[in-house]
């Protein structure tokens, strides 16, 4: 995990472009413009599920809900998740695993209102502004725990500190340099463009879903179907 500030990212991007030299600091205008471009860039990255990285936890008491909305105006008020990484149900201090399904697998469930002792599978539809979580079977008297992937954080100021997983700072600096180049009349070198693509590709390879397991027939209501493993942290 790396802790950095917007000022560091902007300064290093300007050095990559050779707008400022070693030992020089950006002007206030450069920092202000850079912060605006940086946050626009991070907003764009947030739409890419293979790049978004902020992980959070949610705990939801189950009282017979077939679906739950998560977001700023949802039944669970929180930051809208991009994706559910993993889940389990706690009943009386005992944890039971919960499978995370894709849309095709959820559609294959024969009776979605089925009641059961514990929820065994969930499907997350990233609707907007609130995401919708579907539960199967429907259960009561237990607590659903979610590990969720949220959007890339933005910087409120150039001095804001943000924690980033390994590799993210380099990818953001290089991408910002590519984005800022035209505004400074700089032709971005092919080396910088290629380094930006490599850095982004490395992160996406780590975060990409890998099919690894089969959905149990008891959950699917028939023969098992494959589903993606959870996204890497």
Phi and psi in degrees as GROMACS dihedral restraints (atoms count N, CA, C in turn):
[ dihedral_restraints ]
;  ai    aj    ak    al  type     phi  dphi    fc
    3     4     5     6     1  -114.9    20    10
    4     5     6     7     1   134.9    20    10
    6     7     8     9     1  -105.1    20    10
    7     8     9    10     1   127.3    20    10
    9    10    11    12     1  -143.4    20    10
   10    11    12    13     1   173.0    20    10
   12    13    14    15     1  -123.2    20    10
   13    14    15    16     1   162.2    20    10
   15    16    17    18     1   -61.7    20    10
   16    17    18    19     1   -36.9    20    10
   18    19    20    21     1   -60.8    20    10
   19    20    21    22     1   -40.6    20    10
   21    22    23    24     1   -65.4    20    10
   22    23    24    25     1   -45.7    20    10
   24    25    26    27     1   -61.7    20    10
   25    26    27    28     1   -46.4    20    10
   27    28    29    30     1   -64.1    20    10
   28    29    30    31     1   -44.4    20    10
   30    31    32    33     1   -60.6    20    10
   31    32    33    34     1   -45.4    20    10
   33    34    35    36     1   -68.0    20    10
   34    35    36    37     1   -33.8    20    10
   36    37    38    39     1   -65.8    20    10
   37    38    39    40     1   -41.1    20    10
   39    40    41    42     1   -67.3    20    10
   40    41    42    43     1   -34.4    20    10
   42    43    44    45     1   -67.7    20    10
   43    44    45    46     1   -38.7    20    10
   45    46    47    48     1   -59.4    20    10
   46    47    48    49     1   -34.8    20    10
   48    49    50    51     1   -84.8    20    10
   49    50    51    52     1    -7.4    20    10
   51    52    53    54     1    62.7    20    10
   52    53    54    55     1    32.4    20    10
   54    55    56    57     1   -78.6    20    10
   55    56    57    58     1   -37.4    20    10
   57    58    59    60     1  -123.9    20    10
   58    59    60    61     1   157.4    20    10
   60    61    62    63     1  -102.3    20    10
   61    62    63    64     1   175.6    20    10
   63    64    65    66     1   -60.2    20    10
   64    65    66    67     1   130.8    20    10
   66    67    68    69     1    89.2    20    10
   67    68    69    70     1   -12.2    20    10
   69    70    71    72     1   -88.8    20    10
   70    71    72    73     1   155.9    20    10
   72    73    74    75     1  -119.5    20    10
   73    74    75    76     1   147.2    20    10
   75    76    77    78     1   -66.7    20    10
   76    77    78    79     1   152.1    20    10
   78    79    80    81     1   -72.9    20    10
   79    80    81    82     1   168.9    20    10
   81    82    83    84     1   -61.4    20    10
   82    83    84    85     1   -37.6    20    10
   84    85    86    87     1   -66.9    20    10
   85    86    87    88     1   -41.6    20    10
   87    88    89    90     1   -60.2    20    10
   88    89    90    91     1   -43.0    20    10
   90    91    92    93     1   -66.5    20    10
   91    92    93    94     1   -41.2    20    10
   93    94    95    96     1   -64.5    20    10
   94    95    96    97     1   -47.2    20    10
   96    97    98    99     1   -65.1    20    10
   97    98    99   100     1   -41.2    20    10
   99   100   101   102     1   -63.4    20    10
  100   101   102   103     1   -38.9    20    10
  102   103   104   105     1   -63.2    20    10
  103   104   105   106     1   -42.5    20    10
  105   106   107   108     1   -63.2    20    10
  106   107   108   109     1   -43.8    20    10
  108   109   110   111     1   -67.5    20    10
  109   110   111   112     1   -38.5    20    10
  111   112   113   114     1   -62.8    20    10
  112   113   114   115     1   -45.4    20    10
  114   115   116   117     1   -68.0    20    10
  115   116   117   118     1   -34.3    20    10
  117   118   119   120     1   -64.6    20    10
  118   119   120   121     1   -40.1    20    10
  120   121   122   123     1   -63.5    20    10
  121   122   123   124     1   -44.9    20    10
  123   124   125   126     1   -66.0    20    10
  124   125   126   127     1   -33.9    20    10
  126   127   128   129     1   -63.8    20    10
  127   128   129   130     1   -40.1    20    10
  129   130   131   132     1   -65.2    20    10
  130   131   132   133     1   -43.6    20    10
  132   133   134   135     1   -60.6    20    10
  133   134   135   136     1   -30.7    20    10
  135   136   137   138     1   -66.0    20    10
  136   137   138   139     1   -19.2    20    10
  138   139   140   141     1   -82.5    20    10
  139   140   141   142     1    -7.2    20    10
  141   142   143   144     1  -103.3    20    10
  142   143   144   145     1   106.7    20    10
  144   145   146   147     1   -62.0    20    10
  145   146   147   148     1   -18.8    20    10
  147   148   149   150     1   -87.2    20    10
  148   149   150   151     1    -4.7    20    10
  150   151   152   153     1  -114.0    20    10
  151   152   153   154     1   -34.4    20    10
  153   154   155   156     1   -56.3    20    10
  154   155   156   157     1   143.7    20    10
  156   157   158   159     1  -135.9    20    10
  157   158   159   160     1   -17.6    20    10
  159   160   161   162     1   -68.5    20    10
  160   161   162   163     1   120.8    20    10
  162   163   164   165     1  -103.6    20    10
  163   164   165   166     1   139.0    20    10
  165   166   167   168     1  -142.6    20    10
  166   167   168   169     1   168.0    20    10
  168   169   170   171     1  -120.6    20    10
  169   170   171   172     1   144.8    20    10
  171   172   173   174     1  -131.9    20    10
  172   173   174   175     1   140.4    20    10
  174   175   176   177     1  -122.1    20    10
  175   176   177   178     1   127.6    20    10
  177   178   179   180     1  -130.4    20    10
  178   179   180   181     1   122.6    20    10
  180   181   182   183     1   -72.7    20    10
  181   182   183   184     1   127.3    20    10
  183   184   185   186     1   -93.9    20    10
  184   185   186   187     1   125.1    20    10
  186   187   188   189     1  -129.8    20    10
  187   188   189   190     1    34.3    20    10
  189   190   191   192     1    96.5    20    10
  190   191   192   193     1    12.3    20    10
  192   193   194   195     1   -70.7    20    10
  193   194   195   196     1   136.1    20    10
  195   196   197   198     1   -88.9    20    10
  196   197   198   199     1   -27.5    20    10
  198   199   200   201     1  -143.8    20    10
  199   200   201   202     1   154.3    20    10
  201   202   203   204     1  -137.6    20    10
  202   203   204   205     1   138.5    20    10
  204   205   206   207     1  -101.9    20    10
  205   206   207   208     1   138.9    20    10
  207   208   209   210     1  -124.8    20    10
  208   209   210   211     1   122.4    20    10
  210   211   212   213     1   161.1    20    10
  211   212   213   214     1  -173.5    20    10
  213   214   215   216     1   -62.3    20    10
  214   215   216   217     1   -26.4    20    10
  216   217   218   219     1  -122.3    20    10
  217   218   219   220     1    20.2    20    10
  219   220   221   222     1   -84.5    20    10
  220   221   222   223     1   175.2    20    10
  222   223   224   225     1   -64.6    20    10
  223   224   225   226     1   -27.8    20    10
  225   226   227   228     1  -110.5    20    10
  226   227   228   229     1   111.7    20    10
  228   229   230   231     1   -80.7    20    10
  229   230   231   232     1   113.7    20    10
  231   232   233   234     1  -163.1    20    10
  232   233   234   235     1   178.5    20    10
  234   235   236   237     1   -73.3    20    10
  235   236   237   238     1   132.5    20    10
  237   238   239   240     1   -59.7    20    10
  238   239   240   241     1   122.5    20    10
  240   241   242   243     1   -70.7    20    10
  241   242   243   244     1   148.1    20    10
  243   244   245   246     1   -83.4    20    10
  244   245   246   247     1   -35.8    20    10
  246   247   248   249     1  -158.2    20    10
  247   248   249   250     1   151.9    20    10
  249   250   251   252     1   -95.3    20    10
  250   251   252   253     1   122.6    20    10
  252   253   254   255     1   -83.0    20    10
  253   254   255   256     1   -47.7    20    10
  255   256   257   258     1  -158.7    20    10
  256   257   258   259     1   167.0    20    10
  258   259   260   261     1  -157.2    20    10
  259   260   261   262     1   155.1    20    10
  261   262   263   264     1  -152.1    20    10
  262   263   264   265     1   161.1    20    10
  264   265   266   267     1  -111.3    20    10
  265   266   267   268     1   136.2    20    10
  267   268   269   270     1  -109.0    20    10
  268   269   270   271     1   125.0    20    10
  270   271   272   273     1  -131.5    20    10
  271   272   273   274     1   111.3    20    10
  273   274   275   276     1    62.1    20    10
  274   275   276   277     1    33.2    20    10
  276   277   278   279     1    85.3    20    10
  277   278   279   280     1     0.0    20    10
  279   280   281   282     1  -106.6    20    10
  280   281   282   283     1   131.0    20    10
  282   283   284   285     1   -96.2    20    10
  283   284   285   286     1   136.2    20    10
  285   286   287   288     1  -122.9    20    10
  286   287   288   289     1   130.9    20    10
  288   289   290   291     1   -67.9    20    10
  289   290   291   292     1   149.3    20    10
  291   292   293   294     1  -125.4    20    10
  292   293   294   295     1   128.1    20    10
  294   295   296   297     1   -80.8    20    10
  295   296   297   298     1   139.6    20    10
  297   298   299   300     1   -98.7    20    10
  298   299   300   301     1   114.6    20    10
  300   301   302   303     1   -96.1    20    10
  301   302   303   304     1   159.1    20    10
  303   304   305   306     1   -95.0    20    10
  304   305   306   307     1   177.2    20    10
  306   307   308   309     1   -61.6    20    10
  307   308   309   310     1   -40.3    20    10
  309   310   311   312     1   -63.1    20    10
  310   311   312   313     1   -41.0    20    10
  312   313   314   315     1   -68.7    20    10
  313   314   315   316     1   -39.3    20    10
  315   316   317   318     1   -65.7    20    10
  316   317   318   319     1   -40.2    20    10
  318   319   320   321     1   -61.1    20    10
  319   320   321   322     1   -27.5    20    10
  321   322   323   324     1   -77.4    20    10
  322   323   324   325     1   -12.9    20    10
  324   325   326   327     1   -65.3    20    10
  325   326   327   328     1   130.2    20    10
  327   328   329   330     1   -75.6    20    10
  328   329   330   331     1   -34.4    20    10
  330   331   332   333     1  -139.5    20    10
  331   332   333   334     1    97.6    20    10
  333   334   335   336     1   -73.4    20    10
  334   335   336   337     1   -17.1    20    10
  336   337   338   339     1   -92.2    20    10
  337   338   339   340     1    11.1    20    10
  339   340   341   342     1   -55.5    20    10
  340   341   342   343     1   132.5    20    10
  342   343   344   345     1   -92.8    20    10
  343   344   345   346     1   149.2    20    10
  345   346   347   348     1  -158.0    20    10
  346   347   348   349     1   169.7    20    10
  348   349   350   351     1   -63.3    20    10
  349   350   351   352     1   -46.6    20    10
  351   352   353   354     1  -135.3    20    10
  352   353   354   355     1   142.1    20    10
  354   355   356   357     1   -63.1    20    10
  355   356   357   358     1   129.3    20    10
  357   358   359   360     1  -111.2    20    10
  358   359   360   361     1   -15.8    20    10
  360   361   362   363     1  -150.8    20    10
  361   362   363   364     1   149.3    20    10
  363   364   365   366     1  -136.2    20    10
  364   365   366   367     1   154.0    20    10
  366   367   368   369     1  -131.0    20    10
  367   368   369   370     1   130.2    20    10
  369   370   371   372     1  -110.0    20    10
  370   371   372   373     1   122.9    20    10
  372   373   374   375     1  -105.9    20    10
  373   374   375   376     1   113.9    20    10
  375   376   377   378     1   -78.5    20    10
  376   377   378   379     1    58.7    20    10
  378   379   380   381     1   -66.8    20    10
  379   380   381   382     1   168.3    20    10
  381   382   383   384     1  -132.2    20    10
  382   383   384   385     1   138.3    20    10
  384   385   386   387     1   -85.6    20    10
  385   386   387   388     1   -10.2    20    10
  387   388   389   390     1  -115.7    20    10
  388   389   390   391     1   135.0    20    10
  390   391   392   393     1   -77.2    20    10
  391   392   393   394     1   155.7    20    10
  393   394   395   396     1  -118.5    20    10
  394   395   396   397     1   125.9    20    10
  396   397   398   399     1  -109.0    20    10
  397   398   399   400     1   126.6    20    10
  399   400   401   402     1  -107.5    20    10
  400   401   402   403     1   137.1    20    10
  402   403   404   405     1  -115.9    20    10
  403   404   405   406     1   143.0    20    10
  405   406   407   408     1  -148.7    20    10
  406   407   408   409     1   131.5    20    10
  408   409   410   411     1   -72.2    20    10
  409   410   411   412     1   170.7    20    10
  411   412   413   414     1   -73.8    20    10
  412   413   414   415     1   132.9    20    10
  414   415   416   417     1  -140.5    20    10
  415   416   417   418     1   165.0    20    10
  417   418   419   420     1  -134.5    20    10
  418   419   420   421     1   159.9    20    10
  420   421   422   423     1    76.0    20    10
  421   422   423   424     1    18.1    20    10
  423   424   425   426     1  -137.0    20    10
  424   425   426   427     1   173.6    20    10
  426   427   428   429     1  -122.1    20    10
  427   428   429   430     1   128.7    20    10
  429   430   431   432     1   -92.3    20    10
  430   431   432   433     1   127.1    20    10
  432   433   434   435     1  -110.9    20    10
  433   434   435   436     1   127.8    20    10
  435   436   437   438     1  -118.5    20    10
  436   437   438   439     1   139.9    20    10
  438   439   440   441     1  -106.4    20    10
  439   440   441   442     1   116.2    20    10
  441   442   443   444     1  -117.9    20    10
  442   443   444   445     1   152.6    20    10
  444   445   446   447     1  -101.2    20    10
  445   446   447   448     1   123.1    20    10
  447   448   449   450     1  -111.8    20    10
  448   449   450   451     1   171.7    20    10
  450   451   452   453     1   -66.3    20    10
  451   452   453   454     1   158.7    20    10
  453   454   455   456     1   -61.1    20    10
  454   455   456   457     1   131.2    20    10
  456   457   458   459     1   -68.0    20    10
  457   458   459   460     1   149.9    20    10
  459   460   461   462     1  -108.0    20    10
  460   461   462   463     1   163.5    20    10
  462   463   464   465     1   -97.2    20    10
  463   464   465   466     1   125.6    20    10
  465   466   467   468     1   -75.9    20    10
  466   467   468   469     1   -29.0    20    10
  468   469   470   471     1  -150.9    20    10
  469   470   471   472     1   169.3    20    10
  471   472   473   474     1   -70.0    20    10
  472   473   474   475     1   -16.8    20    10
  474   475   476   477     1   -95.4    20    10
  475   476   477   478     1    -4.4    20    10
  477   478   479   480     1   -59.1    20    10
  478   479   480   481     1   136.5    20    10
  480   481   482   483     1  -101.7    20    10
  481   482   483   484     1   134.2    20    10
  483   484   485   486     1  -133.5    20    10
  484   485   486   487     1   137.0    20    10
  486   487   488   489     1   -85.1    20    10
  487   488   489   490     1   134.6    20    10
  489   490   491   492     1  -131.3    20    10
  490   491   492   493     1   143.4    20    10
  492   493   494   495     1   -64.2    20    10
  493   494   495   496     1   165.0    20    10
  495   496   497   498     1   -57.8    20    10
  496   497   498   499     1   135.9    20    10
  498   499   500   501     1    95.5    20    10
  499   500   501   502     1   -22.4    20    10
  501   502   503   504     1   -70.1    20    10
  502   503   504   505     1   -40.5    20    10
  504   505   506   507     1   -61.1    20    10
  505   506   507   508     1   -45.5    20    10
  507   508   509   510     1   -61.9    20    10
  508   509   510   511     1   -44.1    20    10
  510   511   512   513     1   -62.9    20    10
  511   512   513   514     1   -40.4    20    10
  513   514   515   516     1   -70.8    20    10
  514   515   516   517     1   -41.0    20    10
  516   517   518   519     1   -60.2    20    10
  517   518   519   520     1   -47.1    20    10
  519   520   521   522     1   -67.3    20    10
  520   521   522   523     1   -41.6    20    10
  522   523   524   525     1   -64.6    20    10
  523   524   525   526     1   -37.8    20    10
  525   526   527   528     1   -66.4    20    10
  526   527   528   529     1   -38.4    20    10
  528   529   530   531     1   -60.6    20    10
  529   530   531   532     1   -43.1    20    10
  531   532   533   534     1   -62.2    20    10
  532   533   534   535     1   -41.3    20    10
  534   535   536   537     1   -69.3    20    10
  535   536   537   538     1   -37.5    20    10
  537   538   539   540     1   -83.3    20    10
  538   539   540   541     1   -21.0    20    10
  540   541   542   543     1   -49.8    20    10
  541   542   543   544     1   -53.6    20    10
  543   544   545   546     1   -59.3    20    10
  544   545   546   547     1   -34.4    20    10
  546   547   548   549     1   -65.2    20    10
  547   548   549   550     1   -22.9    20    10
  549   550   551   552     1  -105.2    20    10
  550   551   552   553     1    11.3    20    10
  552   553   554   555     1    67.2    20    10
  553   554   555   556     1    25.5    20    10
  555   556   557   558     1  -104.7    20    10
  556   557   558   559     1   133.3    20    10
  558   559   560   561     1   -84.3    20    10
  559   560   561   562     1   118.0    20    10
  561   562   563   564     1   -71.3    20    10
  562   563   564   565     1   129.4    20    10
  564   565   566   567     1   -68.2    20    10
  565   566   567   568     1   153.4    20    10
  567   568   569   570     1   -63.1    20    10
  568   569   570   571     1   -32.5    20    10
  570   571   572   573     1   -61.3    20    10
  571   572   573   574     1   -42.8    20    10
  573   574   575   576     1   -66.9    20    10
  574   575   576   577     1   -42.9    20    10
  576   577   578   579     1   -62.1    20    10
  577   578   579   580     1   -43.9    20    10
  579   580   581   582     1   -66.9    20    10
  580   581   582   583     1   -39.4    20    10
  582   583   584   585     1   -63.7    20    10
  583   584   585   586     1   -38.4    20    10
  585   586   587   588     1   -64.1    20    10
  586   587   588   589     1   -43.1    20    10
  588   589   590   591     1   -65.0    20    10
  589   590   591   592     1   -40.8    20    10
  591   592   593   594     1   -64.8    20    10
  592   593   594   595     1   -43.6    20    10
  594   595   596   597     1   -63.7    20    10
  595   596   597   598     1   -43.4    20    10
  597   598   599   600     1   -65.8    20    10
  598   599   600   601     1   -42.1    20    10
  600   601   602   603     1   -62.2    20    10
  601   602   603   604     1   -39.0    20    10
  603   604   605   606     1   -62.9    20    10
  604   605   606   607     1   -41.3    20    10
  606   607   608   609     1   -65.8    20    10
  607   608   609   610     1   -43.9    20    10
  609   610   611   612     1   -65.6    20    10
  610   611   612   613     1   -34.2    20    10
  612   613   614   615     1   -65.2    20    10
  613   614   615   616     1   -37.7    20    10
  615   616   617   618     1   -68.8    20    10
  616   617   618   619     1   -39.3    20    10
  618   619   620   621     1   -87.5    20    10
  619   620   621   622     1    -8.1    20    10
  621   622   623   624     1   -71.4    20    10
  622   623   624   625     1   144.7    20    10
  624   625   626   627     1   -65.9    20    10
  625   626   627   628     1   142.6    20    10
  627   628   629   630     1  -128.0    20    10
  628   629   630   631     1   117.4    20    10
  630   631   632   633     1   -63.2    20    10
  631   632   633   634     1   126.9    20    10
  633   634   635   636     1  -137.7    20    10
  634   635   636   637     1   -20.6    20    10
  636   637   638   639     1  -131.7    20    10
  637   638   639   640     1   167.3    20    10
  639   640   641   642     1  -111.8    20    10
  640   641   642   643     1   145.7    20    10
  642   643   644   645     1   -77.9    20    10
  643   644   645   646     1   126.0    20    10
  645   646   647   648     1   -58.6    20    10
  646   647   648   649     1   142.6    20    10
  648   649   650   651     1   -59.5    20    10
  649   650   651   652     1   -31.9    20    10
  651   652   653   654     1   -65.1    20    10
  652   653   654   655     1   -28.8    20    10
  654   655   656   657     1   -84.7    20    10
  655   656   657   658     1   -41.4    20    10
  657   658   659   660     1   -76.1    20    10
  658   659   660   661     1   -19.6    20    10
  660   661   662   663     1    79.1    20    10
  661   662   663   664     1    19.3    20    10
  663   664   665   666     1  -179.1    20    10
  664   665   666   667     1  -149.4    20    10
  666   667   668   669     1   -70.7    20    10
  667   668   669   670     1   150.5    20    10
  669   670   671   672     1   -66.4    20    10
  670   671   672   673     1   153.9    20    10
  672   673   674   675     1  -129.7    20    10
  673   674   675   676     1   150.0    20    10
  675   676   677   678     1   -72.8    20    10
  676   677   678   679     1   153.0    20    10
  678   679   680   681     1  -145.1    20    10
  679   680   681   682     1   154.6    20    10
  681   682   683   684     1   -69.4    20    10
  682   683   684   685     1   143.9    20    10
  684   685   686   687     1   -72.6    20    10
  685   686   687   688     1   170.2    20    10
  687   688   689   690     1   -74.9    20    10
  688   689   690   691     1   149.5    20    10
  690   691   692   693     1   -65.7    20    10
  691   692   693   694     1   144.3    20    10
  693   694   695   696     1   -71.5    20    10
  694   695   696   697     1   148.7    20    10
